Amino acid sequence: MARLPYVDPATAPARVRETLERTAVPLNIFRMMAHAESNLRSLLRLGGTILAKQQLSARLRELTILRVARLSRAEYEWVQHVPIAKAAGATAAQIAALAADNITAPCFDDREQLVLRFADELVRNVRVSDQTFALVAQQFPPREIVELILAVGYYMLIARLLETTAVDLEADAGTAIVDALR
């Protein structure tokens, strides 16, 4: 059970109600975010740009988000992103390996392992090691490196909101959110 009540769109201020009504799926996370009235639109906009506008491949982004969810012990984030990851090309073996915390499994190619290592170091240490950063800089342009950092940071924030407020898990939304952003 959530530690805070969810914002009810029917009684929310007009700007919050309008924002919630525009979401593709009325997920509990959005109704919890709505407590931060001034931040709601910006948070949703940033999440939307991460999901739909980054140059970083959707598959790498989703593998990264699933890794952040595992490291953060954020079941809600994991459940909502597994179908998105599958739609982005992640395999069942990759999802199983991430669920088992095995980021060096043979189902991941070298680039995927490197991105997962980068995400691990970013979550665990804040600053990625010089060695890992140099390897990533050889494989990815600066834009994609910064996009990767932003994706990790955003989903760490979401995981902390989910876990601290104990947002109730509902059925996964499939790809409805990503589809609506296209």
N, CA, C and O of each residue as an XYZ file, in Angstrom:
728
protein
N       0.841     -1.179      0.000
C       0.000      0.000      0.000
C       0.889      1.246      0.000
O       1.872      1.325      0.736
N       0.532      2.189     -0.817
C       1.322      3.409     -0.945
C       1.379      4.165      0.374
O       0.417      4.168      1.143
N       2.504      4.800      0.627
C       2.705      5.566      1.855
C       2.047      6.938      1.794
O       1.816      7.558      2.832
N       1.744      7.415      0.603
C       1.044      8.680      0.398
C      -0.176      8.389     -0.466
O      -0.156      7.457     -1.270
N      -1.232      9.173     -0.310
C      -2.394      8.963     -1.184
C      -2.044      9.393     -2.607
O      -1.218     10.283     -2.811
N      -2.668      8.764     -3.568
C      -2.479      9.180     -4.957
C      -3.299     10.438     -5.216
O      -4.377     10.622     -4.650
N      -2.775     11.292     -6.070
C      -3.519     12.483     -6.455
C      -4.713     12.039     -7.290
O      -4.568     11.264     -8.236
N      -5.871     12.526     -6.939
C      -7.096     12.238     -7.682
C      -7.251     13.312     -8.748
O      -7.422     14.485     -8.417
N      -7.197     12.935    -10.023
C      -7.315     13.942    -11.076
C      -8.587     14.788    -10.972
O      -8.590     15.958    -11.356
N      -9.653     14.203    -10.459
C     -10.926     14.930    -10.366
C     -10.860     16.112     -9.405
O     -11.594     17.087     -9.563
N      -9.985     16.025     -8.417
C      -9.893     17.106     -7.430
C      -8.567     17.863     -7.503
O      -8.310     18.764     -6.704
N      -7.741     17.492     -8.456
C      -6.424     18.127     -8.604
C      -6.563     19.508     -9.240
O      -7.543     19.784     -9.931
N      -5.583     20.367     -9.003
C      -5.588     21.658     -9.705
C      -5.650     21.424    -11.220
O      -5.200     20.390    -11.714
N      -6.204     22.386    -11.943
C      -6.449     22.228    -13.379
C      -5.207     21.798    -14.156
O      -5.282     20.903    -14.998
N      -4.089     22.420    -13.884
C      -2.857     22.091    -14.628
C      -2.435     20.636    -14.390
O      -2.008     19.953    -15.320
N      -2.555     20.168    -13.152
C      -2.211     18.775    -12.826
C      -3.209     17.838    -13.493
O      -2.816     16.838    -14.094
N      -4.484     18.152    -13.393
C      -5.530     17.319    -13.994
C      -5.298     17.195    -15.505
O      -5.354     16.098    -16.060
N      -5.040     18.322    -16.157
C      -4.795     18.307    -17.608
C      -3.583     17.448    -17.955
O      -3.604     16.694    -18.928
N      -2.545     17.568    -17.164
C      -1.328     16.789    -17.414
C      -1.607     15.305    -17.241
O      -1.200     14.497    -18.077
N      -2.290     14.938    -16.174
C      -2.599     13.526    -15.937
C      -3.521     12.970    -17.019
O      -3.377     11.818    -17.429
N      -4.451     13.774    -17.473
C      -5.382     13.322    -18.518
C      -4.674     13.083    -19.848
O      -5.156     12.311    -20.677
N      -3.540     13.737    -20.056
C      -2.795     13.577    -21.310
C      -1.866     12.361    -21.301
O      -1.326     11.997    -22.346
N      -1.672     11.735    -20.156
C      -0.797     10.556    -20.130
C      -1.493      9.404    -20.863
O      -2.714      9.257    -20.798
N      -0.703      8.602    -21.553
C      -1.246      7.498    -22.354
C      -1.924      6.448    -21.481
O      -2.919      5.841    -21.877
N      -1.375      6.247    -20.295
C      -1.899      5.253    -19.354
C      -1.895      5.900    -17.974
O      -0.884      6.474    -17.571
N      -3.011      5.818    -17.237
C      -3.065      6.467    -15.912
C      -2.359      5.645    -14.828
O      -3.001      5.117    -13.920
N      -1.044      5.547    -14.935
C      -0.280      4.737    -13.990
C      -0.188      5.394    -12.618
O      -0.222      6.618    -12.492
N      -0.070      4.559    -11.602
C       0.074      5.045    -10.231
C       1.281      5.956    -10.064
O       1.227      6.919     -9.300
N       2.368      5.664    -10.770
C       3.563      6.505    -10.642
C       3.249      7.945    -11.022
O       3.744      8.870    -10.377
N       2.440      8.154    -12.051
C       2.115      9.514    -12.478
C       1.252     10.216    -11.435
O       1.417     11.409    -11.179
N       0.338      9.469    -10.842
C      -0.526     10.054     -9.800
C       0.262     10.359     -8.530
O      -0.110     11.252     -7.769
N       1.350      9.621     -8.296
C       2.220      9.925     -7.156
C       3.091     11.135     -7.484
O       3.269     12.022     -6.648
N       3.630     11.170     -8.690
C       4.446     12.313     -9.122
C       3.657     13.620     -9.027
O       4.229     14.683     -8.786
N       2.358     13.531     -9.216
C       1.506     14.724     -9.271
C       1.510     15.518     -7.969
O       1.094     16.676     -7.958
N       1.969     14.921     -6.876
C       2.112     15.691     -5.628
C       3.103     16.835     -5.820
O       2.977     17.886     -5.190
N       4.080     16.629     -6.685
C       5.070     17.666     -6.976
C       4.541     18.469     -8.164
O       5.061     18.376     -9.276
N       3.511     19.247     -7.910
C       2.787     19.965     -8.970
C       3.709     20.745     -9.900
O       3.531     20.714    -11.117
N       4.678     21.434     -9.344
C       5.574     22.258    -10.155
C       6.509     21.433    -11.013
O       7.007     21.919    -12.028
N       6.752     20.205    -10.627
C       7.713     19.355    -11.327
C       7.066     18.352    -12.271
O       7.752     17.780    -13.118
N       5.781     18.130    -12.148
C       5.112     17.045    -12.864
C       5.346     17.101    -14.372
O       5.822     16.129    -14.958
N       5.025     18.206    -14.993
C       5.173     18.295    -16.452
C       6.627     18.102    -16.884
O       6.903     17.404    -17.859
N       7.540     18.716    -16.160
C       8.960     18.591    -16.514
C       9.446     17.153    -16.362
O      10.192     16.653    -17.203
N       9.024     16.492    -15.293
C       9.411     15.097    -15.099
C       8.875     14.218    -16.225
O       9.600     13.380    -16.763
N       7.615     14.408    -16.575
C       7.022     13.607    -17.642
C       7.658     13.933    -18.992
O       7.880     13.040    -19.810
N       7.947     15.201    -19.221
C       8.593     15.605    -20.475
C       9.984     14.969    -20.594
O      10.348     14.444    -21.647
N      10.752     15.023    -19.504
C      12.087     14.425    -19.531
C      11.980     12.920    -19.766
O      12.711     12.368    -20.589
N      11.092     12.266    -19.061
C      10.901     10.829    -19.272
C      10.510     10.524    -20.712
O      10.992      9.559    -21.304
N       9.636     11.354    -21.269
C       9.203     11.163    -22.649
C      10.335     11.344    -23.650
O      10.434     10.602    -24.627
N      11.184     12.331    -23.404
C      12.299     12.533    -24.340
C      13.318     11.401    -24.230
O      13.926     11.010    -25.226
N      13.502     10.884    -23.034
C      14.406      9.738    -22.869
C      13.849      8.536    -23.633
O      14.597      7.819    -24.296
N      12.543      8.319    -23.539
C      11.934      7.157    -24.188
C      11.765      7.309    -25.698
O      11.710      6.306    -26.410
N      11.684      8.531    -26.198
C      11.323      8.683    -27.611
C      12.257      9.530    -28.461
O      12.165      9.490    -29.688
N      13.143     10.286    -27.852
C      13.905     11.245    -28.649
C      15.421     11.054    -28.590
O      16.156     11.752    -29.289
N      15.889     10.134    -27.780
C      17.329      9.959    -27.693
C      17.894      9.274    -28.928
O      17.220      8.478    -29.581
N      19.129      9.595    -29.230
C      19.869      8.926    -30.305
C      20.316      7.535    -29.848
O      20.398      6.615    -30.662
N      20.603      7.375    -28.564
C      20.982      6.078    -28.003
C      19.915      5.054    -28.394
O      18.721      5.347    -28.329
N      20.334      3.873    -28.795
C      19.362      2.876    -29.255
C      18.381      2.519    -28.139
O      18.728      2.483    -26.959
N      17.152      2.258    -28.558
C      16.098      1.901    -27.605
C      16.462      0.625    -26.848
O      16.191      0.514    -25.652
N      17.071     -0.334    -27.536
C      17.444     -1.588    -26.866
C      18.463     -1.339    -25.762
O      18.317     -1.851    -24.652
N      19.502     -0.548    -26.065
C      20.496     -0.243    -25.031
C      19.875      0.545    -23.887
O      20.179      0.301    -22.720
N      19.009      1.486    -24.225
C      18.333      2.275    -23.194
C      17.516      1.371    -22.270
O      17.579      1.502    -21.048
N      16.761      0.466    -22.854
C      15.902     -0.397    -22.033
C      16.695     -1.406    -21.220
O      16.333     -1.697    -20.080
N      17.768     -1.943    -21.781
C      18.625     -2.827    -20.978
C      19.177     -2.049    -19.785
O      19.260     -2.571    -18.673
N      19.549     -0.808    -20.030
C      20.073      0.053    -18.967
C      19.009      0.323    -17.909
O      19.291      0.244    -16.713
N      17.804      0.639    -18.334
C      16.718      0.914    -17.384
C      16.430     -0.322    -16.539
O      16.219     -0.215    -15.331
N      16.421     -1.486    -17.166
C      16.202     -2.714    -16.393
C      17.330     -2.941    -15.395
O      17.091     -3.421    -14.288
N      18.549     -2.602    -15.776
C      19.670     -2.747    -14.840
C      19.517     -1.799    -13.663
O      19.751     -2.180    -12.517
N      19.124     -0.564    -13.946
C      18.882      0.401    -12.864
C      17.770     -0.116    -11.949
O      17.876     -0.016    -10.727
N      16.723     -0.660    -12.528
C      15.617     -1.194    -11.723
C      16.104     -2.303    -10.797
O      15.722     -2.350     -9.628
N      16.948     -3.200    -11.318
C      17.479     -4.286    -10.480
C      18.372     -3.754     -9.374
O      18.242     -4.150     -8.216
N      19.277     -2.858     -9.732
C      20.189     -2.313     -8.723
C      19.440     -1.514     -7.660
O      19.875     -1.442     -6.510
N      18.324     -0.920     -8.041
C      17.525     -0.102     -7.114
C      16.446     -0.918     -6.412
O      15.723     -0.401     -5.560
N      16.341     -2.185     -6.769
C      15.303     -3.058     -6.217
C      13.911     -2.448     -6.425
O      13.067     -2.466     -5.530
N      13.700     -1.914     -7.619
C      12.446     -1.243     -7.964
C      11.614     -2.161     -8.864
O      11.711     -2.105    -10.090
N      10.806     -2.995     -8.238
C      10.000     -3.971     -8.980
C       9.048     -3.282     -9.962
O       8.881     -3.743    -11.091
N       8.439     -2.204     -9.544
C       7.505     -1.481    -10.403
C       8.195     -1.073    -11.707
O       7.666     -1.298    -12.795
N       9.373     -0.477    -11.587
C      10.134     -0.040    -12.757
C      10.460     -1.234    -13.652
O      10.355     -1.152    -14.875
N      10.855     -2.336    -13.030
C      11.181     -3.554    -13.775
C       9.951     -4.046    -14.540
O      10.022     -4.283    -15.746
N       8.837     -4.199    -13.846
C       7.619     -4.741    -14.465
C       7.153     -3.871    -15.633
O       6.758     -4.391    -16.677
N       7.198     -2.559    -15.460
C       6.734     -1.669    -16.530
C       7.681     -1.650    -17.727
O       7.240     -1.407    -18.850
N       8.964     -1.901    -17.513
C       9.917     -1.792    -18.614
C      10.260     -3.112    -19.306
O      10.861     -3.087    -20.380
N       9.907     -4.241    -18.742
C      10.184     -5.504    -19.436
C       9.479     -5.549    -20.799
O      10.132     -5.883    -21.787
N       8.180     -5.231    -20.904
C       7.568     -5.288    -22.237
C       8.141     -4.246    -23.208
O       8.207     -4.486    -24.414
N       8.547     -3.107    -22.680
C       9.157     -2.082    -23.537
C      10.513     -2.584    -24.035
O      10.864     -2.390    -25.199
N      11.265     -3.225    -23.152
C      12.562     -3.782    -23.539
C      12.391     -4.852    -24.614
O      13.144     -4.886    -25.587
N      11.412     -5.713    -24.437
C      11.156     -6.749    -25.448
C      10.814     -6.117    -26.788
O      11.322     -6.545    -27.825
N       9.956     -5.101    -26.773
C       9.573     -4.424    -28.021
C      10.767     -3.727    -28.664
O      10.797     -3.547    -29.881
N      11.747     -3.334    -27.861
C      12.942     -2.659    -28.369
C      14.008     -3.645    -28.840
O      15.067     -3.240    -29.319
N      13.724     -4.935    -28.702
C      14.656     -5.941    -29.204
C      15.422     -6.731    -28.170
O      16.227     -7.590    -28.530
N      15.196     -6.468    -26.892
C      15.857     -7.270    -25.858
C      15.302     -8.693    -25.905
O      14.102     -8.897    -26.092
N      16.169     -9.651    -25.736
C      15.745    -11.052    -25.798
C      15.327    -11.554    -24.419
O      15.640    -10.952    -23.392
N      14.615    -12.668    -24.431
C      14.224    -13.302    -23.169
C      15.467    -13.684    -22.369
O      15.480    -13.571    -21.143
N      16.507    -14.135    -23.061
C      17.758    -14.510    -22.374
C      18.402    -13.289    -21.718
O      18.930    -13.391    -20.611
N      18.363    -12.139    -22.389
C      18.932    -10.922    -21.809
C      18.142    -10.482    -20.580
O      18.730    -10.087    -19.573
N      16.837    -10.546    -20.657
C      16.006    -10.155    -19.515
C      16.246    -11.111    -18.346
O      16.338    -10.682    -17.196
N      16.347    -12.395    -18.643
C      16.632    -13.380    -17.589
C      18.012    -13.138    -16.976
O      18.180    -13.246    -15.761
N      18.992    -12.815    -17.806
C      20.336    -12.541    -17.285
C      20.323    -11.308    -16.389
O      20.966    -11.301    -15.339
N      19.601    -10.272    -16.789
C      19.505     -9.078    -15.936
C      18.779     -9.405    -14.639
O      19.164     -8.918    -13.576
N      17.746    -10.212    -14.713
C      17.021    -10.613    -13.500
C      17.933    -11.373    -12.544
O      17.752    -11.327    -11.328
N      18.922    -12.077    -13.112
C      19.884    -12.838    -12.307
C      21.130    -12.010    -11.980
O      22.097    -12.533    -11.426
N      21.106    -10.720    -12.323
C      22.245     -9.818    -12.079
C      23.519    -10.270    -12.780
O      24.619    -10.086    -12.260
N      23.367    -10.861    -13.964
C      24.517    -11.339    -14.731
C      24.698    -10.456    -15.966
O      24.165    -10.753    -17.035
N      25.450     -9.377    -15.806
C      25.635     -8.441    -16.925
C      26.752     -8.859    -17.866
O      27.007     -8.179    -18.860
N      27.420     -9.959    -17.572
C      28.462    -10.468    -18.469
C      28.014    -11.754    -19.160
O      28.836    -12.461    -19.743
N      26.742    -12.055    -19.103
C      26.223    -13.268    -19.748
C      26.513    -13.230    -21.250
O      26.550    -12.154    -21.847
N      26.715    -14.386    -21.852
C      27.033    -14.426    -23.288
C      25.914    -13.907    -24.197
O      26.154    -13.658    -25.378
N      24.716    -13.741    -23.676
C      23.610    -13.208    -24.492
C      23.783    -11.715    -24.770
O      23.084    -11.157    -25.616
N      24.709    -11.067    -24.062
C      25.003     -9.654    -24.299
C      26.254     -9.545    -25.160
O      27.263    -10.196    -24.893
N      26.175     -8.705    -26.207
C      27.379     -8.487    -27.008
C      28.311     -7.532    -26.242
O      27.965     -7.051    -25.163
N      29.473     -7.270    -26.800
C      30.479     -6.449    -26.109
C      29.966     -5.046    -25.788
O      30.201     -4.534    -24.694
N      29.267     -4.426    -26.739
C      28.727     -3.071    -26.506
C      27.683     -3.085    -25.390
O      27.671     -2.196    -24.539
N      26.820     -4.079    -25.391
C      25.785     -4.180    -24.351
C      26.421     -4.392    -22.985
O      26.007     -3.776    -22.002
N      27.428     -5.262    -22.920
C      28.119     -5.481    -21.644
C      28.783     -4.195    -21.164
O      28.773     -3.891    -19.971
N      29.352     -3.452    -22.087
C      30.012     -2.201    -21.724
C      29.004     -1.188    -21.192
O      29.266     -0.525    -20.189
N      27.863     -1.062    -21.849
C      26.824     -0.133    -21.392
C      26.300     -0.551    -20.020
O      26.058      0.298    -19.162
N      26.125     -1.838    -19.813
C      25.646     -2.317    -18.512
C      26.686     -2.082    -17.421
O      26.342     -1.735    -16.291
N      27.948     -2.272    -17.762
C      29.038     -1.974    -16.802
C      29.046     -0.482    -16.463
O      29.189     -0.106    -15.300
N      28.891      0.358    -17.477
C      28.822      1.808    -17.286
C      27.666      2.144    -16.338
O      27.841      2.911    -15.391
N      26.499      1.576    -16.592
C      25.328      1.826    -15.741
C      25.582      1.358    -14.313
O      25.240      2.053    -13.357
N      26.179      0.185    -14.171
C      26.508     -0.340    -12.837
C      27.396      0.633    -12.060
O      27.117      0.972    -10.910
N      28.462      1.069    -12.712
C      29.393      1.974    -12.043
C      28.726      3.310    -11.715
O      28.963      3.885    -10.653
N      27.904      3.790    -12.618
C      27.220      5.059    -12.390
C      26.277      4.969    -11.186
O      26.247      5.868    -10.347
N      25.516      3.887    -11.109
C      24.588      3.715     -9.981
C      25.353      3.500     -8.677
O      25.062      4.136     -7.664
N      26.317      2.614     -8.711
C      27.022      2.235     -7.480
C      28.034      3.276     -6.991
O      28.191      3.471     -5.786
N      28.722      3.945     -7.926
C      29.852      4.801     -7.545
C      29.676      6.280     -7.875
O      30.526      7.093     -7.513
N      28.615      6.633     -8.537
C      28.337      7.990     -9.011
C      29.252      8.359    -10.177
O      28.770      8.800    -11.221
N      30.526      8.191    -10.020
C      31.499      8.508    -11.070
C      31.972      7.203    -11.696
O      32.419      6.291    -11.001
N      31.867      7.130    -13.008
C      32.324      5.959    -13.747
C      33.856      5.986    -13.784
O      34.459      7.052    -13.910
N      34.468      4.831    -13.676
C      35.936      4.751    -13.688
C      36.496      5.298    -14.997
O      35.815      5.310    -16.022
N      37.743      5.747    -14.943
C      38.412      6.257    -16.139
C      38.486      5.183    -17.219
O      38.298      5.470    -18.401
N      38.757      3.958    -16.814
C      38.874      2.850    -17.767
C      37.548      2.613    -18.487
O      37.515      2.523    -19.715
N      36.468      2.514    -17.740
C      35.160      2.274    -18.351
C      34.756      3.456    -19.223
O      34.238      3.273    -20.325
N      34.994      4.667    -18.729
C      34.636      5.840    -19.516
C      35.404      5.865    -20.841
O      34.827      6.167    -21.885
N      36.686      5.553    -20.803
C      37.491      5.553    -22.022
C      36.965      4.531    -23.028
O      36.913      4.807    -24.226
N      36.578      3.363    -22.546
C      36.020      2.344    -23.444
C      34.703      2.802    -24.049
O      34.462      2.604    -25.240
N      33.851      3.412    -23.238
C      32.568      3.920    -23.735
C      32.814      5.040    -24.750
O      32.134      5.109    -25.774
N      33.773      5.907    -24.472
C      34.080      7.020    -25.380
C      34.616      6.528    -26.729
O      34.498      7.230    -27.733
N      35.197      5.343    -26.756
C      35.653      4.765    -28.020
C      34.492      4.210    -28.841
O      34.573      4.132    -30.067
N      33.418      3.827    -28.164
C      32.293      3.153    -28.810
C      31.099      4.065    -29.124
O      30.314      3.781    -30.029
N      30.972      5.159    -28.370
C      29.776      5.993    -28.472
C      30.152      7.462    -28.632
O      31.154      7.911    -28.076
N      29.361      8.207    -29.382
C      29.608      9.652    -29.484
C      29.214     10.346    -28.178
O      28.454      9.785    -27.388
N      29.720     11.553    -27.944
C      29.395     12.277    -26.718
C      27.891     12.381    -26.450
O      27.456     12.240    -25.307
N      27.107     12.623    -27.483
C      25.652     12.741    -27.291
C      25.078     11.493    -26.626
O      24.308     11.597    -25.672
N      25.447     10.321    -27.122
C      24.894      9.086    -26.569
C      25.422      8.810    -25.159
O      24.715      8.217    -24.344
N      26.628      9.223    -24.865
C      27.166      9.053    -23.508
C      26.355      9.894    -22.523
O      25.969      9.417    -21.456
N      26.107     11.135    -22.890
C      25.316     12.002    -22.002
C      23.881     11.487    -21.910
O      23.290     11.518    -20.831
N      23.313     11.016    -23.017
C      21.956     10.451    -22.969
C      21.903      9.240    -22.039
O      20.935      9.059    -21.300
N      22.938      8.421    -22.080
C      23.007      7.255    -21.200
C      23.041      7.689    -19.733
O      22.337      7.123    -18.897
N      23.851      8.682    -19.431
C      23.937      9.203    -18.059
C      22.577      9.755    -17.623
O      22.137      9.508    -16.500
N      21.916     10.496    -18.504
C      20.602     11.060    -18.168
C      19.556      9.966    -17.958
O      18.727     10.066    -17.054
N      19.592      8.923    -18.786
C      18.640      7.819    -18.617
C      18.852      7.125    -17.271
O      17.892      6.841    -16.554
N      20.104      6.857    -16.937
C      20.404      6.212    -15.646
C      19.935      7.106    -14.500
O      19.266      6.641    -13.577
N      20.283      8.373    -14.561
C      19.906      9.290    -13.492
C      18.400      9.435    -13.337
O      17.886      9.432    -12.219
N      17.691      9.564    -14.456
C      16.226      9.709    -14.403
C      15.594      8.460    -13.785
O      14.735      8.568    -12.910
N      16.009      7.296    -14.232
C      15.388      6.079    -13.708
C      15.839      5.756    -12.282
O      15.138      5.039    -11.568
N      16.984      6.266    -11.857
C      17.336      6.179    -10.432
C      16.371      7.046     -9.624
O      15.892      6.628     -8.569
N      16.089      8.245    -10.116
C      15.146      9.138     -9.445
C      13.769      8.474     -9.350
O      13.144      8.474     -8.290
N      13.307      7.911    -10.464
C      11.993      7.266    -10.483
C      11.980      6.078     -9.514
O      11.007      5.884     -8.785
N      13.036      5.299     -9.507
C      13.104      4.152     -8.589
C      13.000      4.606     -7.139
O      12.327      3.967     -6.329
N      13.660      5.698     -6.816
C      13.627      6.192     -5.442
C      12.254      6.728     -5.078
O      11.800      6.559     -3.947
N      11.593      7.369     -6.021
C      10.220      7.817     -5.783
C       9.299      6.617     -5.588
O       8.491      6.591     -4.660
N       9.422      5.632     -6.461
C       8.591      4.426     -6.368
C       8.773      3.709     -5.037
O       7.799      3.365     -4.367
N      10.017      3.490     -4.666
C      10.299      2.694     -3.469
C      10.037      3.456     -2.173
O       9.551      2.873     -1.204
N      10.349      4.733     -2.145
C      10.154      5.501     -0.921
C       8.676      5.741     -0.630
O       8.263      5.753      0.529
N       7.886      5.930     -1.676
C       6.448      6.165     -1.470
C       5.642      4.876     -1.583
O       4.427      4.885     -1.383
N       6.308      3.770     -1.901
C       5.673      2.449     -2.025
C       4.505      2.474     -3.018
O       3.394      2.048     -2.703
N       4.780      2.974     -4.203
C       3.749      3.012     -5.242
C       3.276      1.595     -5.528
O       4.079      0.683     -5.725
N       1.961      1.429     -5.546
C       1.372      0.115     -5.783
C       1.580     -0.322     -7.227
O       1.380      0.449     -8.166
N       1.982     -1.568     -7.375
C       2.229     -2.137     -8.686
C       0.911     -2.515     -9.345
O       0.086     -3.216     -8.759
N       0.726     -2.041    -10.570
C      -0.423     -2.483    -11.341
C       0.097     -3.295    -12.520
O       1.309     -3.411    -12.703
N      -0.795     -3.851    -13.313
C      -0.377     -4.629    -14.477
C       0.475     -3.755    -15.383
O       0.279     -2.542    -15.457
N       1.430     -4.388    -16.076
C       2.281     -3.600    -16.959
C       1.442     -2.935    -18.046
O       0.408     -3.454    -18.465
N       1.906     -1.795    -18.480
C       1.197     -1.018    -19.502
C       1.636     -1.401    -20.905
O       1.256     -0.756    -21.881
N       2.437     -2.452    -21.001
C       2.932     -2.855    -22.303
C       3.765     -1.743    -22.914
O       4.624     -1.165    -22.249
N       3.518     -1.452    -24.154
C       4.268     -0.396    -24.831
C       3.427      0.859    -25.052
O       3.823      1.738    -25.818
N       2.287      0.953    -24.399
C       1.362      2.064    -24.632
C       2.020      3.423    -24.428
O       1.764      4.349    -25.198
N       2.845      3.560    -23.429
C       3.472      4.852    -23.151
C       4.442      5.229    -24.273
O       4.415      6.356    -24.768
N       5.285      4.298    -24.667
C       6.241      4.555    -25.731
C       5.518      4.780    -27.050
O       5.885      5.669    -27.819
N       4.497      3.982    -27.312
C       3.729      4.131    -28.551
C       3.090      5.504    -28.645
O       3.040      6.087    -29.728
N       2.605      6.026    -27.543
C       1.945      7.342    -27.527
C       2.934      8.471    -27.789
O       2.541      9.548    -28.236
N       4.205      8.233    -27.516
C       5.231      9.261    -27.709
C       5.695      9.361    -29.150
O       6.360     10.328    -29.524
N       5.359      8.394    -29.943
C       5.798      8.376    -31.359
C       4.959      9.288    -32.207
O       5.187      9.395    -33.412
